[in-house]
């Protein structure tokens, strides 16, 4: 369980000291896919993803994939073939090196929009969620952010998603967002720190996969 938010109302744990800060060989630019569990145009959770785009390291690109148009999961529809919006979502996840998931808290859990997207992305063949390095953000602090992120971790565990320990939980987010942009320096720094932690984990996972394949 993550600790309660600090005075800055943001939770960011220390990066894993076992993860290397630099890759062993030069790497191409990393691509992180941002997914917001809110469809609202002025969503505070989407604002956190925009901040991630602004603050990404030079070797990291953050691309936001909206969930508008993704239909409700229906097994009969799946049997006929994934709808176009689902194919686009799955392809975007598959091509990403990692995920940034902005999870609003709805009724002590995650939004139906986000759960539905995960349901589609979890399906076989070749689920793009499998083992994907992922970081969580929430425009909610205290028990709200903790509940949403705890339930999200449970859902993502089905596909053995590699959710890092570092998180952002922003209390009273409306006080820190103006015109769709996160403004306060301490909270922008928290998002920047989260990106660095996810970047380190992606590079660690990539190196580990190379080592495993060479042994095999």
ROMARVEX-347427 format. One record per atom (N, C-alpha, C): residue number from 1; x, y, z. Coordinates in pm, whole numbers, always signed. Layout:
<sites>
[site NUM, [X, Y, Z]]
...
</sites>
This chain:
<sites>
[site 1, [+86, -119, +0]]
[site 1, [+0, +0, +0]]
[site 1, [+88, +123, +0]]
[site 2, [+52, +222, -83]]
[site 2, [+130, +343, -90]]
[site 2, [+99, +433, +29]]
[site 3, [+195, +514, +72]]
[site 3, [+171, +604, +184]]
[site 3, [+74, +713, +147]]
[site 4, [+19, +779, +250]]
[site 4, [-72, +891, +227]]
[site 4, [+4, +1004, +162]]
[site 5, [-65, +1092, +84]]
[site 5, [+3, +1200, +14]]
[site 5, [+79, +1289, +111]]
[site 6, [+191, +1342, +63]]
[site 6, [+272, +1433, +142]]
[site 6, [+208, +1570, +145]]
[site 7, [+278, +1666, +208]]
[site 7, [+224, +1802, +214]]
[site 7, [+204, +1860, +76]]
[site 8, [+285, +1816, -20]]
[site 8, [+269, +1863, -158]]
[site 8, [+152, +1795, -226]]
[site 9, [+87, +1703, -156]]
[site 9, [-30, +1631, -207]]
[site 9, [+3, +1543, -326]]
[site 10, [+127, +1503, -339]]
[site 10, [+169, +1416, -447]]
[site 10, [+246, +1299, -387]]
[site 11, [+221, +1179, -436]]
[site 11, [+294, +1063, -391]]
[site 11, [+388, +1021, -501]]
[site 12, [+517, +1024, -475]]
[site 12, [+616, +971, -568]]
[site 12, [+718, +895, -486]]
[site 13, [+725, +765, -504]]
[site 13, [+822, +687, -429]]
[site 13, [+958, +697, -494]]
[site 14, [+1061, +655, -421]]
[site 14, [+1197, +661, -473]]
[site 14, [+1211, +564, -591]]
[site 15, [+1288, +602, -695]]
[site 15, [+1315, +508, -804]]
[site 15, [+1384, +383, -751]]
[site 16, [+1362, +272, -819]]
[site 16, [+1422, +145, -781]]
[site 16, [+1573, +153, -802]]
[site 17, [+1653, +143, -694]]
[site 17, [+1797, +157, -710]]
[site 17, [+1859, +46, -793]]
[site 18, [+1786, -65, -809]]
[site 18, [+1840, -176, -888]]
[site 18, [+1829, -150, -1037]]
[site 19, [+1744, -55, -1077]]
[site 19, [+1726, -26, -1218]]
[site 19, [+1837, +65, -1266]]
[site 20, [+1901, +38, -1380]]
[site 20, [+2010, +121, -1428]]
[site 20, [+1960, +255, -1474]]
[site 21, [+2038, +361, -1449]]
[site 21, [+1998, +495, -1492]]
[site 21, [+2023, +515, -1640]]
[site 22, [+2112, +434, -1701]]
[site 22, [+2143, +447, -1841]]
[site 22, [+2145, +307, -1904]]
[site 23, [+2104, +293, -2029]]
[site 23, [+2111, +164, -2097]]
[site 23, [+2256, +125, -2123]]
[site 24, [+2278, -5, -2143]]
[site 24, [+2413, -51, -2166]]
[site 24, [+2462, -16, -2306]]
[site 25, [+2370, +3, -2401]]
[site 25, [+2406, +43, -2536]]
[site 25, [+2311, +155, -2578]]
[site 26, [+2351, +237, -2678]]
[site 26, [+2263, +345, -2723]]
[site 26, [+2127, +291, -2767]]
[site 27, [+2020, +363, -2731]]
[site 27, [+1886, +318, -2761]]
[site 27, [+1811, +423, -2843]]
[site 28, [+1713, +375, -2920]]
[site 28, [+1627, +466, -2994]]
[site 28, [+1536, +539, -2896]]
[site 29, [+1472, +644, -2944]]
[site 29, [+1381, +722, -2859]]
[site 29, [+1267, +633, -2810]]
[site 30, [+1236, +645, -2683]]
[site 30, [+1129, +566, -2623]]
[site 30, [+994, +631, -2650]]
[site 31, [+894, +547, -2670]]
[site 31, [+759, +597, -2695]]
[site 31, [+668, +549, -2581]]
[site 32, [+610, +645, -2508]]
[site 32, [+516, +615, -2401]]
[site 32, [+376, +655, -2446]]
[site 33, [+282, +565, -2426]]
[site 33, [+144, +592, -2465]]
[site 33, [+64, +637, -2343]]
[site 34, [+3, +755, -2352]]
[site 34, [-80, +807, -2245]]
[site 34, [-226, +771, -2266]]
[site 35, [-288, +714, -2164]]
[site 35, [-429, +676, -2167]]
[site 35, [-499, +743, -2050]]
[site 36, [-604, +821, -2080]]
[site 36, [-682, +885, -1975]]
[site 36, [-815, +814, -1958]]
[site 37, [-851, +787, -1833]]
[site 37, [-978, +722, -1805]]
[site 37, [-1095, +818, -1801]]
[site 38, [-1074, +943, -1842]]
[site 38, [-1181, +1041, -1848]]
[site 38, [-1195, +1093, -1990]]
[site 39, [-1319, +1102, -2038]]
[site 39, [-1346, +1153, -2173]]
[site 39, [-1371, +1303, -2175]]
[site 40, [-1384, +1364, -2059]]
[site 40, [-1420, +1505, -2051]]
[site 40, [-1313, +1592, -2117]]
[site 41, [-1357, +1691, -2193]]
[site 41, [-1264, +1778, -2266]]
[site 41, [-1167, +1848, -2172]]
[site 42, [-1217, +1892, -2056]]
[site 42, [-1132, +1962, -1960]]
[site 42, [-1091, +1870, -1845]]
[site 43, [-1073, +1743, -1874]]
[site 43, [-1036, +1644, -1774]]
[site 43, [-906, +1681, -1704]]
[site 44, [-907, +1674, -1572]]
[site 44, [-786, +1701, -1494]]
[site 44, [-686, +1587, -1509]]
[site 45, [-735, +1465, -1528]]
[site 45, [-645, +1353, -1550]]
[site 45, [-573, +1364, -1684]]
[site 46, [-645, +1407, -1786]]
[site 46, [-581, +1430, -1915]]
[site 46, [-479, +1543, -1905]]
[site 47, [-505, +1641, -1820]]
[site 47, [-408, +1748, -1798]]
[site 47, [-275, +1695, -1745]]
[site 48, [-280, +1591, -1662]]
[site 48, [-157, +1530, -1614]]
[site 48, [-79, +1468, -1730]]
[site 49, [-149, +1409, -1826]]
[site 49, [-81, +1352, -1942]]
[site 49, [-21, +1460, -2030]]
[site 50, [-90, +1573, -2042]]
[site 50, [-32, +1685, -2119]]
[site 50, [+95, +1736, -2052]]
[site 51, [+94, +1738, -1919]]
[site 51, [+215, +1777, -1847]]
[site 51, [+328, +1679, -1877]]
[site 52, [+295, +1552, -1886]]
[site 52, [+397, +1452, -1918]]
[site 52, [+454, +1477, -2058]]
[site 53, [+371, +1516, -2152]]
[site 53, [+421, +1549, -2284]]
[site 53, [+520, +1666, -2278]]
[site 54, [+485, +1766, -2200]]
[site 54, [+571, +1885, -2188]]
[site 54, [+703, +1854, -2120]]
[site 55, [+702, +1760, -2026]]
[site 55, [+816, +1738, -1937]]
[site 55, [+898, +1614, -1972]]
[site 56, [+864, +1547, -2078]]
[site 56, [+933, +1423, -2113]]
[site 56, [+1081, +1449, -2142]]
[site 57, [+1170, +1360, -2098]]
[site 57, [+1312, +1371, -2133]]
[site 57, [+1330, +1372, -2285]]
[site 58, [+1447, +1417, -2330]]
[site 58, [+1471, +1431, -2473]]
[site 58, [+1458, +1299, -2548]]
[site 59, [+1489, +1189, -2482]]
[site 59, [+1484, +1060, -2549]]
[site 59, [+1350, +988, -2529]]
[site 60, [+1249, +1061, -2484]]
[site 60, [+1117, +1003, -2458]]
[site 60, [+1010, +1086, -2529]]
[site 61, [+920, +1017, -2597]]
[site 61, [+803, +1080, -2659]]
[site 61, [+678, +1028, -2591]]
[site 62, [+588, +1119, -2551]]
[site 62, [+461, +1082, -2490]]
[site 62, [+350, +1113, -2589]]
[site 63, [+274, +1013, -2626]]
[site 63, [+162, +1028, -2719]]
[site 63, [+33, +992, -2646]]
[site 64, [-65, +1080, -2648]]
[site 64, [-194, +1055, -2582]]
[site 64, [-291, +992, -2680]]
[site 65, [-348, +878, -2641]]
[site 65, [-446, +809, -2725]]
[site 65, [-584, +822, -2660]]
[site 66, [-676, +901, -2718]]
[site 66, [-808, +917, -2658]]
[site 66, [-892, +790, -2672]]
[site 67, [-983, +772, -2578]]
[site 67, [-1067, +653, -2577]]
[site 67, [-1206, +679, -2633]]
[site 68, [-1230, +797, -2689]]
[site 68, [-1359, +825, -2753]]
[site 68, [-1379, +726, -2869]]
[site 69, [-1497, +672, -2877]]
[site 69, [-1529, +584, -2989]]
[site 69, [-1502, +437, -2964]]
[site 70, [-1434, +404, -2854]]
[site 70, [-1411, +262, -2822]]
[site 70, [-1544, +205, -2771]]
[site 71, [-1600, +106, -2839]]
[site 71, [-1733, +55, -2798]]
[site 71, [-1724, -27, -2671]]
[site 72, [-1839, -48, -2608]]
[site 72, [-1845, -137, -2494]]
[site 72, [-1804, -278, -2536]]
[site 73, [-1729, -344, -2448]]
[site 73, [-1687, -479, -2484]]
[site 73, [-1808, -570, -2501]]
[site 74, [-1805, -646, -2610]]
[site 74, [-1913, -739, -2643]]
[site 74, [-1847, -860, -2709]]
[site 75, [-1861, -977, -2647]]
[site 75, [-1799, -1096, -2702]]
[site 75, [-1849, -1132, -2841]]
[site 76, [-1977, -1102, -2870]]
[site 76, [-2029, -1130, -3005]]
[site 76, [-1960, -1041, -3109]]
[site 77, [-1937, -914, -3072]]
[site 77, [-1865, -825, -3163]]
[site 77, [-1722, -874, -3181]]
[site 78, [-1658, -915, -3072]]
[site 78, [-1521, -966, -3080]]
[site 78, [-1511, -1086, -3173]]
[site 79, [-1612, -1174, -3170]]
[site 79, [-1612, -1292, -3256]]
[site 79, [-1615, -1254, -3404]]
[site 80, [-1672, -1138, -3435]]
[site 80, [-1678, -1092, -3574]]
[site 80, [-1552, -1014, -3614]]
[site 81, [-1470, -984, -3515]]
[site 81, [-1348, -909, -3543]]
[site 81, [-1346, -780, -3464]]
[site 82, [-1226, -740, -3420]]
[site 82, [-1215, -617, -3340]]
[site 82, [-1261, -496, -3422]]
[site 83, [-1345, -409, -3361]]
[site 83, [-1383, -284, -3428]]
[site 83, [-1261, -196, -3455]]
[site 84, [-1275, -103, -3549]]
[site 84, [-1162, -19, -3590]]
[site 84, [-1101, +56, -3473]]
[site 85, [-1186, +112, -3385]]
[site 85, [-1134, +189, -3272]]
[site 85, [-1055, +100, -3176]]
[site 86, [-1094, -25, -3165]]
[site 86, [-1023, -119, -3079]]
[site 86, [-890, -158, -3143]]
[site 87, [-892, -180, -3274]]
[site 87, [-768, -212, -3345]]
[site 87, [-667, -98, -3329]]
[site 88, [-715, +26, -3341]]
[site 88, [-627, +142, -3326]]
[site 88, [-567, +149, -3186]]
[site 89, [-649, +122, -3084]]
[site 89, [-601, +122, -2946]]
[site 89, [-499, +13, -2923]]
[site 90, [-528, -107, -2967]]
[site 90, [-437, -219, -2947]]
[site 90, [-305, -198, -3021]]
[site 91, [-313, -144, -3143]]
[site 91, [-191, -119, -3220]]
[site 91, [-105, -12, -3151]]
[site 92, [-171, +92, -3097]]
[site 92, [-98, +197, -3028]]
[site 92, [-27, +143, -2903]]
[site 93, [-96, +56, -2829]]
[site 93, [-34, -6, -2712]]
[site 93, [+82, -97, -2752]]
[site 94, [+61, -175, -2856]]
[site 94, [+164, -271, -2898]]
[site 94, [+291, -201, -2942]]
[site 95, [+278, -84, -3004]]
[site 95, [+396, -13, -3055]]
[site 95, [+463, +74, -2950]]
[site 96, [+402, +87, -2832]]
[site 96, [+457, +171, -2726]]
[site 96, [+555, +90, -2641]]
[site 97, [+658, +160, -2592]]
[site 97, [+753, +97, -2501]]
[site 97, [+698, +89, -2358]]
[site 98, [+604, +177, -2325]]
[site 98, [+545, +179, -2193]]
[site 98, [+416, +258, -2195]]
[site 99, [+342, +249, -2085]]
[site 99, [+213, +317, -2073]]
[site 99, [+214, +413, -1956]]
[site 100, [+146, +526, -1976]]
[site 100, [+113, +620, -1868]]
[site 100, [-38, +620, -1857]]
[site 101, [-91, +569, -1748]]
[site 101, [-236, +558, -1733]]
[site 101, [-284, +659, -1628]]
[site 102, [-366, +753, -1671]]
[site 102, [-424, +853, -1582]]
[site 102, [-561, +804, -1539]]
[site 103, [-574, +769, -1412]]
[site 103, [-692, +699, -1363]]
[site 103, [-774, +787, -1269]]
[site 104, [-889, +837, -1313]]
[site 104, [-977, +907, -1219]]
[site 104, [-1040, +808, -1123]]
[site 105, [-1084, +860, -1009]]
[site 105, [-1152, +777, -910]]
[site 105, [-1302, +796, -923]]
[site 106, [-1373, +689, -957]]
[site 106, [-1519, +690, -965]]
[site 106, [-1572, +589, -865]]
[site 107, [-1645, +634, -764]]
[site 107, [-1709, +543, -670]]
[site 107, [-1612, +441, -611]]
[site 108, [-1499, +490, -562]]
[site 108, [-1397, +408, -497]]
[site 108, [-1326, +312, -592]]
[site 109, [-1332, +337, -722]]
[site 109, [-1267, +248, -817]]
[site 109, [-1227, +329, -940]]
[site 110, [-1200, +259, -1051]]
[site 110, [-1165, +326, -1176]]
[site 110, [-1289, +349, -1259]]
[site 111, [-1275, +430, -1363]]
[site 111, [-1390, +461, -1448]]
[site 111, [-1424, +343, -1538]]
[site 112, [-1552, +336, -1578]]
[site 112, [-1594, +233, -1673]]
[site 112, [-1523, +248, -1807]]
[site 113, [-1496, +372, -1847]]
[site 113, [-1425, +398, -1972]]
[site 113, [-1289, +329, -1972]]
[site 114, [-1216, +344, -1863]]
[site 114, [-1083, +284, -1854]]
[site 114, [-1090, +133, -1845]]
[site 115, [-1180, +81, -1763]]
[site 115, [-1193, -65, -1750]]
[site 115, [-1230, -128, -1885]]
[site 116, [-1317, -63, -1959]]
[site 116, [-1359, -114, -2089]]
[site 116, [-1242, -120, -2187]]
[site 117, [-1159, -15, -2187]]
[site 117, [-1042, -14, -2275]]
[site 117, [-946, -127, -2239]]
[site 118, [-928, -148, -2110]]
[site 118, [-840, -256, -2065]]
[site 118, [-897, -392, -2106]]
[site 119, [-1029, -408, -2095]]
[site 119, [-1092, -535, -2134]]
[site 119, [-1060, -567, -2281]]
[site 120, [-1074, -468, -2369]]
[site 120, [-1045, -490, -2510]]
[site 120, [-896, -522, -2531]]
[site 121, [-809, -448, -2461]]
[site 121, [-666, -464, -2480]]
[site 121, [-612, -593, -2420]]
[site 122, [-691, -655, -2332]]
[site 122, [-645, -778, -2265]]
[site 122, [-674, -903, -2346]]
[site 123, [-751, -889, -2454]]
[site 123, [-800, -1006, -2525]]
[site 123, [-695, -1065, -2619]]
[site 124, [-703, -1194, -2638]]
[site 124, [-615, -1263, -2731]]
[site 124, [-678, -1261, -2871]]
[site 125, [-592, -1272, -2974]]
[site 125, [-450, -1308, -2970]]
[site 125, [-360, -1188, -2944]]
[site 126, [-241, -1217, -2895]]
[site 126, [-136, -1116, -2875]]
[site 126, [-184, -994, -2798]]
[site 127, [-227, -1010, -2673]]
[site 127, [-273, -893, -2596]]
[site 127, [-161, -790, -2581]]
[site 128, [-182, -666, -2624]]
[site 128, [-76, -567, -2617]]
[site 128, [-42, -524, -2475]]
[site 129, [-127, -558, -2379]]
[site 129, [-100, -523, -2240]]
[site 129, [+3, -614, -2174]]
[site 130, [+25, -732, -2227]]
[site 130, [+108, -831, -2160]]
[site 130, [+246, -776, -2124]]
[site 131, [+277, -775, -1994]]
[site 131, [+410, -739, -1943]]
[site 131, [+453, -596, -1977]]
[site 132, [+360, -509, -2009]]
[site 132, [+395, -374, -2053]]
[site 132, [+437, -288, -1933]]
[site 133, [+555, -226, -1936]]
[site 133, [+593, -131, -1830]]
[site 133, [+493, -16, -1824]]
[site 134, [+447, +17, -1702]]
[site 134, [+336, +112, -1686]]
[site 134, [+353, +195, -1560]]
[site 135, [+314, +321, -1569]]
[site 135, [+310, +410, -1453]]
[site 135, [+170, +468, -1440]]
[site 136, [+130, +496, -1315]]
[site 136, [-6, +542, -1285]]
[site 136, [-5, +685, -1233]]
[site 137, [-103, +762, -1279]]
[site 137, [-126, +898, -1231]]
[site 137, [-275, +911, -1200]]
[site 138, [-308, +996, -1103]]
[site 138, [-448, +1024, -1073]]
[site 138, [-463, +1168, -1026]]
[site 139, [-562, +1237, -1082]]
[site 139, [-598, +1370, -1034]]
[site 139, [-691, +1353, -915]]
[site 140, [-642, +1280, -817]]
[site 140, [-715, +1254, -693]]
[site 140, [-613, +1214, -589]]
[site 141, [-630, +1264, -469]]
[site 141, [-537, +1231, -362]]
[site 141, [-607, +1155, -251]]
[site 142, [-535, +1127, -145]]
[site 142, [-594, +1058, -31]]
[site 142, [-649, +923, -70]]
[site 143, [-760, +886, -7]]
[site 143, [-818, +755, -33]]
[site 143, [-871, +742, -175]]
[site 144, [-912, +854, -237]]
[site 144, [-964, +848, -373]]
[site 144, [-861, +797, -471]]
[site 145, [-744, +862, -473]]
[site 145, [-639, +819, -564]]
[site 145, [-588, +680, -530]]
[site 146, [-578, +650, -401]]
[site 146, [-530, +518, -360]]
[site 146, [-626, +409, -402]]
[site 147, [-757, +431, -385]]
[site 147, [-855, +331, -423]]
[site 147, [-851, +304, -573]]
[site 148, [-850, +411, -652]]
[site 148, [-849, +395, -797]]
[site 148, [-726, +319, -842]]
[site 149, [-610, +357, -791]]
[site 149, [-488, +294, -836]]
[site 149, [-473, +151, -784]]
[site 150, [-523, +125, -664]]
[site 150, [-519, -12, -613]]
[site 150, [-606, -105, -699]]
[site 151, [-725, -61, -733]]
[site 151, [-813, -144, -816]]
[site 151, [-754, -160, -956]]
[site 152, [-691, -53, -1008]]
[site 152, [-632, -61, -1140]]
[site 152, [-518, -163, -1143]]
[site 153, [-437, -165, -1038]]
[site 153, [-331, -265, -1030]]
[site 153, [-388, -407, -1031]]
[site 154, [-498, -426, -962]]
[site 154, [-562, -558, -960]]
[site 154, [-606, -599, -1101]]
[site 155, [-664, -505, -1174]]
[site 155, [-712, -534, -1309]]
[site 155, [-594, -565, -1402]]
[site 156, [-490, -485, -1394]]
[site 156, [-375, -501, -1483]]
[site 156, [-295, -628, -1453]]
[site 157, [-309, -680, -1332]]
[site 157, [-236, -801, -1295]]
[site 157, [-273, -919, -1383]]
[site 158, [-394, -919, -1439]]
[site 158, [-437, -1029, -1525]]
[site 158, [-340, -1049, -1641]]
[site 159, [-287, -940, -1695]]
[site 159, [-193, -947, -1807]]
[site 159, [-48, -929, -1762]]
[site 160, [-26, -943, -1631]]
[site 160, [+109, -931, -1575]]
[site 160, [+178, -802, -1621]]
[site 161, [+100, -694, -1620]]
[site 161, [+153, -562, -1655]]
[site 161, [+255, -521, -1549]]
[site 162, [+367, -466, -1593]]
[site 162, [+475, -426, -1501]]
[site 162, [+449, -284, -1450]]
[site 163, [+363, -272, -1350]]
[site 163, [+330, -141, -1293]]
[site 163, [+438, -103, -1192]]
[site 164, [+504, +11, -1215]]
[site 164, [+612, +51, -1124]]
[site 164, [+553, +104, -994]]
[site 165, [+635, +105, -890]]
[site 165, [+589, +150, -759]]
[site 165, [+564, +302, -755]]
[site 166, [+641, +377, -833]]
[site 166, [+626, +523, -833]]
[site 166, [+490, +561, -889]]
[site 167, [+422, +655, -823]]
[site 167, [+291, +702, -869]]
[site 167, [+280, +852, -845]]
[site 168, [+182, +913, -912]]
[site 168, [+141, +1049, -881]]
[site 168, [-6, +1047, -842]]
[site 169, [-36, +1103, -726]]
[site 169, [-174, +1121, -679]]
[site 169, [-190, +1267, -640]]
[site 170, [-265, +1341, -716]]
[site 170, [-274, +1486, -699]]
[site 170, [-407, +1525, -635]]
[site 171, [-401, +1571, -510]]
[site 171, [-522, +1615, -440]]
[site 171, [-559, +1756, -483]]
[site 172, [-689, +1783, -489]]
[site 172, [-740, +1915, -527]]
[site 172, [-676, +1963, -657]]
[site 173, [-681, +1875, -755]]
[site 173, [-614, +1903, -882]]
[site 173, [-665, +2030, -949]]
[site 174, [-791, +2063, -928]]
[site 174, [-847, +2183, -990]]
[site 174, [-778, +2311, -945]]
[site 175, [-712, +2305, -829]]
[site 175, [-638, +2422, -782]]
[site 175, [-505, +2438, -854]]
[site 176, [-461, +2335, -925]]
[site 176, [-328, +2335, -985]]
[site 176, [-329, +2329, -1137]]
[site 177, [-450, +2324, -1196]]
[site 177, [-463, +2315, -1341]]
[site 177, [-536, +2440, -1390]]
[site 178, [-482, +2501, -1493]]
[site 178, [-544, +2619, -1553]]
[site 178, [-539, +2604, -1705]]
[site 179, [-656, +2619, -1768]]
[site 179, [-668, +2607, -1913]]
[site 179, [-608, +2476, -1964]]
[site 180, [-636, +2369, -1890]]
[site 180, [-594, +2236, -1932]]
[site 180, [-449, +2203, -1908]]
[site 181, [-377, +2289, -1835]]
[site 181, [-234, +2267, -1812]]
[site 181, [-202, +2268, -1663]]
[site 182, [-121, +2172, -1621]]
[site 182, [-73, +2167, -1483]]
[site 182, [+25, +2281, -1463]]
[site 183, [+2, +2363, -1360]]
[site 183, [+78, +2487, -1345]]
[site 183, [+183, +2484, -1236]]
[site 184, [+154, +2423, -1122]]
[site 184, [+242, +2439, -1005]]
[site 184, [+373, +2363, -1024]]
[site 185, [+486, +2430, -998]]
[site 185, [+618, +2370, -1023]]
[site 185, [+640, +2239, -948]]
[site 186, [+597, +2229, -821]]
[site 186, [+623, +2106, -746]]
[site 186, [+548, +1987, -804]]
[site 187, [+429, +2010, -857]]
[site 187, [+353, +1901, -914]]
[site 187, [+405, +1865, -1054]]
[site 188, [+451, +1964, -1128]]
[site 188, [+514, +1935, -1257]]
[site 188, [+643, +1854, -1235]]
[site 189, [+715, +1884, -1130]]
[site 189, [+835, +1808, -1099]]
[site 189, [+801, +1664, -1063]]
[site 190, [+690, +1645, -994]]
[site 190, [+647, +1509, -958]]
[site 190, [+620, +1427, -1084]]
[site 191, [+555, +1489, -1183]]
[site 191, [+528, +1419, -1309]]
[site 191, [+659, +1390, -1381]]
[site 192, [+751, +1487, -1382]]
[site 192, [+882, +1466, -1445]]
[site 192, [+957, +1351, -1380]]
[site 193, [+952, +1344, -1246]]
[site 193, [+1019, +1236, -1174]]
[site 193, [+958, +1099, -1209]]
[site 194, [+826, +1098, -1225]]
[site 194, [+758, +973, -1261]]
[site 194, [+804, +926, -1399]]
[site 195, [+818, +1019, -1491]]
[site 195, [+863, +984, -1626]]
[site 195, [+1003, +924, -1623]]
[site 196, [+1090, +980, -1542]]
[site 196, [+1226, +928, -1531]]
[site 196, [+1224, +786, -1475]]
[site 197, [+1140, +764, -1373]]
[site 197, [+1130, +630, -1314]]
[site 197, [+1078, +529, -1415]]
[site 198, [+978, +567, -1494]]
[site 198, [+924, +475, -1595]]
[site 198, [+1028, +451, -1705]]
[site 199, [+1096, +556, -1745]]
[site 199, [+1202, +542, -1846]]
[site 199, [+1307, +442, -1798]]
[site 200, [+1350, +452, -1674]]
[site 200, [+1451, +361, -1621]]
[site 200, [+1400, +217, -1622]]
[site 201, [+1273, +200, -1587]]
[site 201, [+1219, +63, -1585]]
[site 201, [+1208, +7, -1726]]
[site 202, [+1167, +89, -1822]]
[site 202, [+1158, +42, -1961]]
[site 202, [+1295, -4, -2010]]
[site 203, [+1398, +75, -1982]]
[site 203, [+1533, +39, -2026]]
[site 203, [+1582, -87, -1955]]
[site 204, [+1552, -97, -1825]]
[site 204, [+1589, -217, -1750]]
[site 204, [+1520, -340, -1809]]
[site 205, [+1389, -328, -1838]]
[site 205, [+1314, -441, -1894]]
[site 205, [+1366, -479, -2031]]
[site 206, [+1404, -378, -2110]]
[site 206, [+1458, -405, -2243]]
[site 206, [+1590, -481, -2233]]
[site 207, [+1679, -436, -2147]]
[site 207, [+1808, -503, -2129]]
[site 207, [+1788, -646, -2076]]
[site 208, [+1693, -662, -1983]]
[site 208, [+1667, -795, -1927]]
[site 208, [+1616, -890, -2035]]
[site 209, [+1532, -839, -2127]]
[site 209, [+1479, -922, -2235]]
[site 209, [+1592, -964, -2330]]
[site 210, [+1685, -871, -2357]]
[site 210, [+1799, -903, -2444]]
[site 210, [+1885, -1009, -2378]]
[site 211, [+1911, -994, -2249]]
[site 211, [+1993, -1093, -2178]]
[site 211, [+1927, -1230, -2178]]
[site 212, [+1794, -1232, -2159]]
[site 212, [+1723, -1360, -2156]]
[site 212, [+1728, -1429, -2292]]
[site 213, [+1714, -1351, -2398]]
[site 213, [+1716, -1410, -2533]]
[site 213, [+1854, -1462, -2568]]
[site 214, [+1959, -1394, -2521]]
[site 214, [+2094, -1440, -2550]]
[site 214, [+2125, -1570, -2477]]
[site 215, [+2071, -1586, -2357]]
[site 215, [+2090, -1711, -2282]]
[site 215, [+2016, -1826, -2349]]
[site 216, [+1893, -1797, -2397]]
[site 216, [+1814, -1899, -2463]]
[site 216, [+1879, -1944, -2593]]
</sites>
